[in-house]
């Protein structure tokens, strides 16, 4: 199913997990983008989460910190898009 958003974007919902995985990969992404408008790009869906009691000694500014957290928590590579401190 395809849903058009108010801002002109599209949400594409697939019922085939293999197709969704292929489209997330570099080959599928490039092929789909080549059939869309030249200004179109595919963005991965991201979610914001808040973690309480993260030690302030963690060096979250380091480039490899998200990869380290992914490995420690058995998350897929590059599943953490960004990390930042918040003021509660």
Protein Blocks (a to p, Z undefined) as FASTA:
>chain_A
ZZddfkopacdddfbfklmmmmmpmklmmmmmmmmcfkbccdddddddddehiafkbcfk
bmklmmmmmmmnopaehkafbdcdddZZ
